[in-house]
Amino acid sequence: MPDAPEKRPQASGLPPPPVQTPRLKRPPKPPSDADPDLHKAGLAYSIPSALAAPVIVLTLGGAWLDGRFHWGGVATLSGAILGFAAGLLNAIRLANRLKR
């Protein structure tokens, strides 16, 4: 057998080399005719969280600032008002996307 490839001796204690496998094909693309009603339902369900999340985060941030700098609640109230305005803007943007 002169044409057989030579086997290289392995160092003792080492595991054998890994077996190479062929690459996988690309996953199929999602169907382009997905149900638009499900997309709209997803947007509609995200509106309450888009409204509430900025209020909660900015109010807690204001409370932290009040506790840190002893401002007497000014930052908490400012954070709540700013959070409500930002949340309302987010909710309006999502509602406009829902109309499309």
Number of C-alpha atoms within 10 A of each C-alpha: 4 5 5 6 7 7 6 6 6 10 8 6 6 7 8 8 7 6 6 6 6 6 6 6 6 6 6 6 6 7 7 6 6 9 9 9 10 10 11 17 11 12 16 15 10 14 18 14 13 19 20 17 15 22 22 16 14 22 22 16 16 21 23 15 18 17 14 9 10 12 13 12 15 13 22 21 16 15 23 21 16 16 21 20 15 19 22 19 14 19 21 15 13 17 16 10 12 15 7 6
